[in-house]
């Protein structure tokens, strides 16, 4: 799990690419039928909306974390044993890693959502067929970003049990 958190975007986009290549292989060998253009466009709209909504939720979580840090106590090294768990968390490198992971998750969601909308708006019918694979990749990236955010939130909630 630690390996995944060190380079999450690499793993998200790598997994997405591998699955898209596998689906492309299946569709070239007529083992998988690609949906019609209207269904592809509809899926693009749905995935882009989900991605932007999820980015908003993660941004809210990020804002709450930053706001709590501003309100936390300044800890002196001699008195760390008296400090609360969250005060220690806000002082640690884990806080900055958490903020970094959430911020990059928002960027990734914005990227896949906006590219999907953009290609749908200006794409030709040939480019729309590529949108099917973009949708598949977007679904994987959105799912992995949601999973990562939930894992981060779970670890933060676990801190509350400790305190």
Buried (B, 14 or more C-beta within 10 A) or exposed (E): EEEBBEEBBEBBBEBBEEBBEEBBEEBEEEEEEEEEBEEBBBBBEEBBEBBBEBBEEBBEBBEEBEEBBEEBEEBEEEEEEEBEEBBBBBBEEBBEEBBEBBEBBBEBBBBBBEBBBEBBEEBEEEEBBEBBBBBBBBBBBBBBBBEBBEBBBEEBEEBEEEE
